[in-house]
Each structure stands twice: as C-alpha cells, then as structure tokens.
Amino acid sequence: MGFRCGIVGLPNVGKSTLFNALTETQAAQAANYPFCTIEPNVGNVGVPDPRLDKLAAIAGSAKIIPTQLGFVDIAGLVRGASKGEGLGNQFLGNIREVDAIVHVLRCFENDDIQHVDNRVDPVSDADTVETELMLADLESLEKRVPAAQKKAAQGDKEAKLIAAVLAPALELLRDGKPARLARPEGEDELRVFNQAQLLTAKPVLYVCNVEEESAAGGNAFSAAVFEKAKAEGANAVIVSAAIESELVGMDPEERMVFLEEMGLHETGLARVIRSGYDLLHLITFFTVGPKEARAWTVHRGAKAPEAAGEIHSDMQRGFIRAETIAYDDYITLGGETAAKDAGKLRQEGKEYVIQDGDVLHFKFNV
C-alpha cells in the first residue's frame, strides 16, 4: 500500500527546500530510514517510530525496516492554474494522483527572497492555491452533476447516487468552500465521492516555513495559519526549512546537540512525516523476529486479513488467524515468549480490527 503526499505552494516559499531536506535526510540515515527515488521529484521516506527500535532491541532483530510515506514535489502554482496558466495542467494532474496535500506557506521575512506578490501573507497564499483547486473542481462538477441529474430523472439508480453525493459538493464550491466539507459517511456514497477525484476533497496539512529564530514557537504569520487550519479542521506544523537543510549530513549526536541549541526536541521533518501519516488516518502494526523488525501501514479500522494482505496477497487469501500481542504487553513483558506465558498472546480471527501498535504473526494456508 503506497500513500503519497503532494508538496504544494507558491514559488519561493521553501517547498523544494523542504522536499530536498526530506529526501536527503532520509538518504543520510539509510540504515534506519531508507529512501528511494522513484522519479526525480518523488521520494519515499521512513516514518519515524521509536517503538520499532524498542521492539527490535528486545527481539535482537538484525534489520529494522520502517513503514514509508511518499512525498511528491509538485510544480509551483500560479494564478490561473485552473485554466492551464503556467504549469497549471501539470500541477492539477499531479495533485489528482496524491492522497493528501502538504501545503508549504512562507511565514518569514527575507528581502533577498522575492515573494510573487511582493508581500508575506501566508493565509492569502493558502487561499490563492485553494481558489485554483476549487475553480478546477467547480468546472468539473458543473458538467458532471447536471448530466447525472438528467440520467437520474430517467430512472438510472447509479446516476441518482452520483447526483445525491456530488450536488452538495457543487453547492459548497459555488459558495467558495472546499468539497472535503461534503465528504459522505456511507460506503457507496464514499465510493462515488472518491471516484470524482476532487482536488479540494483531499486532506490538507499546512507547513509553516519560519525563520530559524521562530522554529521552536512560531511567529505571528504561523499563528494566523494555525487559526485558519483550526477553522477548517485541517492540521498545521511549524518547520524551518533552513534548519532542516543544515541538519542534513550531521551524525545523530551532532543533530541532537544542534536541535537542543535551537530549543527543539525533534526535527521539523519528523513532525511533517508523522502529521502526513495521521492526516491519512493510517496506523502501524509490527512484525518482529530475529531477522527483522518491520513496521507496516493500514487504514484505521482495517481488519486482520487486510493487514495480512499488506505483507503478501497469499496471506490475505489464505488467512486463518492472527497471533496478536499489544505493543505495551510486548515491551513490558520482554518479548513474545514471555507475553505468551503471561496469556497476552491472543488468537484473533477475520473480524478483528487492527489496533495501532499491534505485534502480529499471521497464520495462513494457500
């Protein structure tokens, strides 16, 4: 299962600097957090999770393999992108292919770095990008909804469902609001909503790129972004792309000293990666043994056979049961054998809903 976050933003906001720091940092830490380039502007990075190291230490695992999240450096947007201005068509096409949007906003003053509008206003910048996405969605739905309504009037059941699901999204867009606010709950309704591939239906993480001095607590610009995110039900994090660039190439000890001097407990990139992971409602389960300790990703609410399928399709097809130990029990008791002796190893069936941190061993027969 591959999940990808598209990094977007206006020109000169620090978007590519952030992407480069993400990928270069992961490349520098290849032993723990592998990085691979799929295309020139796509990188997979390991999701930092201290639980994995603890599990590996107890099991004496020879290898540690984190779960991964993909980041895509998407071409800078200009006004008129929805009409194909600049690299508009490429920009919109790339966003359709990602699962979530990481929106980098300039939250720093610097006379040496020109802003496209000659002023620093991250909330306005966010609105500029969102407007272009809404215009593209509006154009799409103004064709699609009337067509579905016409078929629905003739008795087409699928068309009735499409019209019922997409009409509220169209009304929101006409009011200048993103389609994600019309996201339905029902399984069939959600299928139709997702098939529409609406740009403003994707979850958003705002990344406030601040100057070094504001990396720990933010500034007035980032505070305004956090207010916007709160009002929208979106997420926001503070990062100094300049600091992240300096961290690249440092060994772990140097990095921790540098972060402490800046009043930071972890890198901004770690926050971005974890926030992107949370944004997609993902959870982690583990497989642990002497050869490797590995983290895997599933959607929150996934059942045991689906988790088995993340390892191999044969495991899902021939699923019998999942031997399950809660993470806290594995750590507290000191491993699988002790957990089993204490009655903490459970046999779970096909209806078991995976919990974040579960240590699993699947039994299957093909």
C-alpha positions as CSV (number, residue, x, y, z in Angstrom):
1,M,0.0,0.0,0.0
2,G,1.6,3.2,-1.1
3,F,0.5,6.6,0.2
4,R,1.7,9.8,-1.2
5,C,1.6,13.4,0.0
6,G,1.9,16.1,-2.6
7,I,4.0,19.1,-1.5
8,V,2.5,22.3,-3.0
9,G,2.9,26.0,-2.6
10,L,3.5,29.3,-4.4
11,P,7.0,29.9,-5.9
12,N,9.8,30.8,-3.3
13,V,8.0,29.6,-0.2
14,G,10.6,26.9,0.6
15,K,8.7,24.0,-1.0
16,S,11.6,22.4,-2.8
17,T,14.0,23.1,0.1
18,L,11.7,21.1,2.3
19,F,11.4,18.3,-0.2
20,N,15.2,18.1,-0.7
21,A,15.7,18.1,3.1
22,L,13.2,15.3,3.5
23,T,14.8,13.1,0.9
24,E,18.5,13.9,1.7
25,T,18.0,13.4,5.4
26,Q,16.4,10.0,4.8
27,A,19.2,9.1,2.4
28,A,21.8,10.1,5.0
29,Q,20.1,7.8,7.5
30,A,19.7,4.8,5.2
31,A,20.4,2.3,7.9
32,N,17.3,3.2,9.8
33,Y,15.1,5.2,7.4
34,P,15.6,4.1,3.8
35,F,15.0,6.5,1.0
36,C,14.5,5.7,-2.6
37,T,13.9,7.9,-5.6
38,I,11.0,6.7,-7.9
39,E,11.1,9.7,-10.2
40,P,13.2,12.9,-10.0
41,N,10.5,14.6,-7.9
42,V,9.2,11.6,-5.8
43,G,10.8,10.2,-2.7
44,N,9.8,7.6,-0.2
45,V,10.8,8.3,3.4
46,G,10.6,6.2,6.5
47,V,8.1,7.2,9.2
48,P,10.0,7.8,12.4
49,D,8.6,5.5,15.1
50,P,10.7,4.9,18.3
51,R,8.5,1.8,19.1
52,L,10.2,0.0,16.2
53,D,13.7,0.4,17.7
54,K,12.4,-0.9,21.1
55,L,10.8,-4.0,19.6
56,A,14.0,-4.7,17.6
57,A,16.2,-4.4,20.7
58,I,14.1,-6.9,22.6
59,A,13.9,-9.4,19.7
60,G,17.5,-8.9,18.7
61,S,16.4,-8.1,15.1
62,A,19.2,-7.9,12.5
63,K,17.4,-5.4,10.4
64,I,15.0,-2.5,11.1
65,I,12.5,-1.6,8.4
66,P,10.2,1.4,9.0
67,T,6.9,1.9,7.2
68,Q,7.1,4.5,4.5
69,L,5.3,7.6,3.2
70,G,5.8,9.1,-0.3
71,F,6.3,12.8,-0.9
72,V,5.9,14.4,-4.3
73,D,7.5,17.8,-5.1
74,I,4.7,19.3,-7.2
75,A,5.5,22.2,-9.7
76,G,4.9,25.7,-8.2
77,L,1.4,27.1,-8.8
78,V,0.5,30.5,-10.3
79,R,-2.9,32.2,-10.5
80,G,-4.8,30.9,-13.5
81,A,-3.6,27.3,-13.0
82,S,-7.2,26.1,-13.2
83,K,-7.2,27.5,-16.7
84,G,-3.8,26.0,-17.6
85,E,-1.7,29.1,-16.9
86,G,2.0,28.4,-16.1
87,L,2.3,24.7,-15.4
88,G,-1.3,24.6,-14.3
89,N,-2.4,21.4,-16.1
90,Q,0.7,19.5,-14.8
91,F,0.1,20.9,-11.3
92,L,-3.5,19.9,-11.2
93,G,-2.8,16.5,-12.7
94,N,-0.1,15.8,-10.1
95,I,-2.4,16.7,-7.3
96,R,-5.1,14.3,-8.5
97,E,-2.6,11.5,-8.1
98,V,-1.7,12.1,-4.4
99,D,-3.6,11.1,-1.3
100,A,-3.1,14.3,0.7
101,I,-1.8,17.8,0.2
102,V,1.2,19.2,2.2
103,H,0.8,23.0,1.6
104,V,4.0,24.9,2.4
105,L,3.5,28.5,3.3
106,R,6.1,31.2,3.7
107,C,6.0,32.5,7.2
108,F,9.2,34.5,7.2
109,E,10.5,37.9,6.1
110,N,13.6,38.0,3.8
111,D,14.4,40.8,1.4
112,D,16.7,38.5,-0.5
113,I,13.9,36.1,-1.4
114,Q,11.3,37.7,-3.5
115,H,7.6,36.8,-3.0
116,V,5.5,36.6,-6.1
117,D,3.1,39.2,-4.7
118,N,5.9,41.3,-3.0
119,R,4.4,40.7,0.4
120,V,4.3,38.0,3.1
121,D,0.8,36.8,3.8
122,P,0.6,33.0,4.2
123,V,-3.2,32.9,4.7
124,S,-3.7,34.8,1.4
125,D,-1.2,32.4,-0.2
126,A,-3.2,29.4,1.0
127,D,-6.4,31.0,-0.3
128,T,-4.7,31.5,-3.7
129,V,-3.9,27.8,-4.1
130,E,-7.2,26.7,-2.7
131,T,-9.1,29.0,-5.1
132,E,-7.4,27.5,-8.1
133,L,-8.2,24.0,-6.9
134,M,-11.8,25.0,-6.2
135,L,-12.2,26.5,-9.7
136,A,-10.9,23.3,-11.3
137,D,-13.4,21.2,-9.2
138,L,-16.2,23.7,-9.9
139,E,-15.6,23.3,-13.7
140,S,-15.7,19.5,-13.3
141,L,-18.9,19.3,-11.3
142,E,-20.8,21.9,-13.3
143,K,-20.6,19.4,-16.1
144,R,-20.9,16.2,-14.1
145,V,-23.8,17.0,-11.8
146,P,-26.4,18.2,-14.4
147,A,-25.6,15.2,-16.5
148,A,-26.1,12.8,-13.6
149,Q,-29.4,14.6,-12.6
150,K,-30.6,14.2,-16.2
151,K,-29.9,10.4,-16.1
152,A,-31.4,10.1,-12.6
153,A,-34.7,11.6,-13.8
154,Q,-34.8,8.8,-16.3
155,G,-34.5,6.2,-13.5
156,D,-30.8,5.4,-13.5
157,K,-30.0,4.3,-10.0
158,E,-26.2,4.9,-10.1
159,A,-26.9,8.4,-11.6
160,K,-29.2,9.1,-8.7
161,L,-26.5,8.2,-6.2
162,I,-23.9,10.3,-8.1
163,A,-26.2,13.3,-8.2
164,A,-27.1,13.0,-4.5
165,V,-23.4,12.8,-3.5
166,L,-21.9,15.5,-5.8
167,A,-24.7,18.1,-5.7
168,P,-23.8,19.2,-2.1
169,A,-20.1,19.4,-3.1
170,L,-21.0,21.6,-6.0
171,E,-23.0,23.9,-3.8
172,L,-20.1,24.2,-1.4
173,L,-17.7,25.1,-4.2
174,R,-20.1,27.8,-5.5
175,D,-20.0,29.3,-2.0
176,G,-16.2,29.3,-2.1
177,K,-15.8,26.3,0.2
178,P,-13.8,23.1,-0.4
179,A,-15.5,19.9,-1.4
180,R,-14.0,18.0,1.6
181,L,-16.7,19.5,3.8
182,A,-19.3,17.4,1.9
183,R,-17.5,14.1,2.4
184,P,-20.2,11.5,3.0
185,E,-20.2,8.6,5.5
186,G,-21.9,5.7,3.7
187,E,-19.8,3.1,1.9
188,D,-21.5,3.6,-1.5
189,E,-21.6,7.4,-1.2
190,L,-17.9,7.5,-0.2
191,R,-17.1,5.3,-3.3
192,V,-18.8,7.8,-5.6
193,F,-17.2,10.8,-3.8
194,N,-13.7,9.3,-4.1
195,Q,-14.2,8.4,-7.8
196,A,-14.9,12.1,-8.6
197,Q,-11.2,12.8,-7.8
198,L,-12.0,16.3,-6.5
199,L,-8.9,18.3,-5.7
200,T,-10.4,20.0,-2.7
201,A,-11.6,16.7,-1.3
202,K,-8.1,15.8,-0.3
203,P,-7.0,16.3,3.4
204,V,-4.6,19.2,3.9
205,L,-1.5,19.7,6.1
206,Y,-0.3,23.3,6.3
207,V,3.5,23.6,6.8
208,C,4.6,26.9,8.2
209,N,8.1,27.6,7.0
210,V,9.5,30.0,9.5
211,E,12.9,31.7,10.1
212,E,15.4,29.8,12.4
213,E,14.6,32.0,15.4
214,S,10.9,31.0,15.3
215,A,11.4,27.3,14.8
216,A,10.5,26.4,18.4
217,G,7.5,28.6,19.0
218,G,6.4,30.0,15.6
219,N,5.6,33.7,14.9
220,A,2.7,35.9,14.0
221,F,2.5,34.5,10.5
222,S,2.3,30.9,11.6
223,A,-0.2,31.8,14.3
224,A,-2.5,33.0,11.6
225,V,-2.1,29.8,9.7
226,F,-2.9,27.7,12.7
227,E,-6.1,29.7,13.2
228,K,-7.0,29.0,9.6
229,A,-6.3,25.3,10.0
230,K,-8.4,25.1,13.2
231,A,-11.3,26.7,11.5
232,E,-11.1,24.2,8.6
233,G,-10.5,21.1,10.7
234,A,-7.1,20.8,9.0
235,N,-3.6,20.2,10.5
236,A,-0.6,22.6,10.7
237,V,3.0,22.2,11.8
238,I,6.0,24.6,12.1
239,V,9.2,23.9,10.3
240,S,12.3,25.9,9.4
241,A,13.5,24.6,6.1
242,A,16.8,26.4,6.7
243,I,17.4,24.4,9.8
244,E,16.4,21.2,8.2
245,S,18.9,21.8,5.4
246,E,21.6,22.4,8.0
247,L,20.8,19.1,9.7
248,V,21.4,17.1,6.5
249,G,24.7,15.2,6.8
250,M,25.1,15.6,10.6
251,D,25.5,12.4,12.6
252,P,22.8,11.7,15.2
253,E,24.8,13.1,18.1
254,E,25.6,16.3,16.3
255,R,22.0,16.6,15.3
256,M,20.6,16.3,18.8
257,V,23.1,18.9,20.1
258,F,22.1,21.3,17.3
259,L,18.4,20.8,18.0
260,E,18.8,21.4,21.7
261,E,20.6,24.6,21.0
262,M,17.7,25.7,18.9
263,G,15.2,24.8,21.6
264,L,13.8,21.8,19.6
265,H,13.2,18.2,20.7
266,E,13.0,16.7,17.2
267,T,13.4,17.7,13.6
268,G,10.6,19.5,11.8
269,L,10.7,16.9,9.2
270,A,9.8,14.2,11.7
271,R,6.7,16.3,12.6
272,V,5.8,16.7,8.9
273,I,6.1,12.9,8.2
274,R,4.1,11.9,11.3
275,S,1.4,14.6,10.6
276,G,1.1,13.4,7.0
277,Y,0.7,9.9,8.3
278,D,-2.0,11.0,10.8
279,L,-3.7,13.1,8.1
280,L,-4.4,9.9,6.1
281,H,-5.9,8.1,9.1
282,L,-3.2,5.5,9.0
283,I,-2.0,3.2,11.8
284,T,1.1,1.0,12.2
285,F,1.4,-2.7,13.1
286,F,4.6,-4.6,13.5
287,T,6.1,-8.0,12.6
288,V,9.1,-8.8,14.8
289,G,11.7,-11.6,14.7
290,P,15.5,-12.2,14.8
291,K,15.8,-11.5,11.0
292,E,14.0,-8.1,11.0
293,A,11.6,-5.8,12.9
294,R,9.3,-4.2,10.4
295,A,6.5,-1.6,10.5
296,W,3.5,-1.8,8.2
297,T,0.7,0.5,7.3
298,V,-3.1,0.1,7.2
299,H,-6.1,2.4,7.4
300,R,-7.6,2.9,10.8
301,G,-10.4,0.3,11.0
302,A,-8.7,-2.3,8.8
303,K,-9.4,-5.9,9.7
304,A,-6.8,-8.7,10.2
305,P,-7.0,-10.2,6.7
306,E,-6.4,-6.8,5.1
307,A,-3.3,-6.3,7.3
308,A,-2.1,-9.7,6.3
309,G,-2.5,-8.6,2.6
310,E,-0.1,-5.8,3.2
311,I,2.6,-8.4,3.7
312,H,1.6,-10.7,0.9
313,S,-1.6,-11.3,-1.1
314,D,-1.4,-15.0,-0.3
315,M,-1.6,-14.3,3.4
316,Q,-4.9,-12.4,2.9
317,R,-6.3,-15.0,0.5
318,G,-5.5,-17.9,2.9
319,F,-5.9,-16.1,6.2
320,I,-6.6,-18.4,9.2
321,R,-5.9,-16.2,12.2
322,A,-3.6,-13.5,13.6
323,E,-1.5,-14.2,16.7
324,T,-1.6,-10.8,18.4
325,I,0.3,-9.1,21.2
326,A,-0.4,-5.5,22.1
327,Y,2.7,-3.3,21.9
328,D,2.7,-2.4,25.6
329,D,2.5,-6.0,26.6
330,Y,5.4,-7.0,24.3
331,I,7.6,-4.2,25.8
332,T,6.5,-4.7,29.4
333,L,6.9,-8.4,29.5
334,G,10.0,-8.5,27.3
335,G,9.1,-10.3,24.1
336,E,6.9,-12.9,22.5
337,T,7.7,-15.9,24.7
338,A,7.0,-14.0,28.0
339,A,3.9,-12.5,26.6
340,K,2.6,-15.9,25.6
341,D,3.4,-17.3,29.0
342,A,1.5,-14.5,30.6
343,G,-1.5,-15.1,28.5
344,K,-1.1,-11.9,26.5
345,L,-0.8,-13.6,23.1
346,R,-4.3,-13.6,21.6
347,Q,-5.7,-15.6,18.6
348,E,-7.7,-13.2,16.5
349,G,-10.0,-14.1,13.6
350,K,-11.1,-12.4,10.3
351,E,-13.3,-9.8,12.1
352,Y,-10.5,-8.5,14.3
353,V,-9.9,-4.8,13.9
354,I,-6.2,-4.0,13.9
355,Q,-5.1,-1.7,16.7
356,D,-2.2,0.8,16.4
357,G,1.0,-0.9,17.7
358,D,-0.2,-4.5,17.4
359,V,2.6,-7.0,17.0
360,L,1.3,-9.7,14.7
361,H,2.1,-13.1,13.3
362,F,-0.3,-14.4,10.6
363,K,-1.3,-18.0,10.1
364,F,-2.5,-18.8,6.6
365,N,-2.9,-21.6,4.2
366,V,-2.9,-21.3,0.4
